[in-house]
């Protein structure tokens, strides 16, 4: 019986398919490519490996030993009875998205500090106003909440703008690659928020991080602070943030939300002091991201076939 690898990552190129097919062939696997999970369903009964974000395929793959999701987040795999097999490992593609999300963070930050949303309105109205007060990352106190791949890539880029202070917040107290001026452990977050002009959130959505930035902690931020969230929407109490924005005390740029898609009737759509992007920071339209996703999968495919531990195995209990 053939060993079956099923791939449902629709953004991949023909070259990506060839890379995966060549690696599979060398290891004695038959690889099947599908654009949609519905098309793959009839074939998953014998699948040993899935390279797919689909929990539906996992639920219908009784012989599954390993699933690699091309996403960094795994929230959609955390429900009950997601996996038909009890003898499996799940890996993610953490490490593929840092570049594209960090660039998105810089874009959002500069747009808000340079008043680009207002200038867009000015241009649409065909008027010539050019003296809106702007701010700079230079000499700002920047805090990055979460220093994993995305937080680290943000720090690398932020450093070029010469902030007055670049602080990372994590659980371990470690300073990855010494990219931050200082590291504050997560249980000391309250001490650094009053000293933060720009707060960048890159945390995953877990029970531990749910509403970490609640009404009380939002209140610790100084007046006119900017909050940028590219982690998970559940980290921020959305209604509490909206109150701060409508009061004119804080500014925010959000790529993620507590409910997605953001409902058309949600009051955030017309909230002042807010820039919205539709969870676009980490999509796979950037070729580098796609190439990195495949590279990471093939690294762990080699580990799997050699019987070695998989480098990006996730903890379903912890949620990351």
Secondary structure, 3 states (H helix, E strand, C coil): CCEEEEEECCCCCHHHHHHHHHHHHHCCEEEEECCCHHHHHHHHHHEEEEEECCHHHHHCCCCCCEEECCCCCCHHHCCCCCCCCCCCEEECCCCCCHHHHHHHHHHHHHHHHCCHHHHHHHHHCCCCCCCCCCCCCCCCEEEEECCCHHHHHHHHHHHCCCCCEEEEEECCCCCHHHCCCEEEEHHHHHHHHCCCCEEEECCCCCCCCCCCECHHHHHHCCCCCEEEECCCHHHECHHHHHHHHHCCCCEEEECCCCCCCCCCCCHHHHCCCEEECCCCCCCCCCHHHHHHHHHHHHHHHHHHHHCCCCCCECCCCCCC
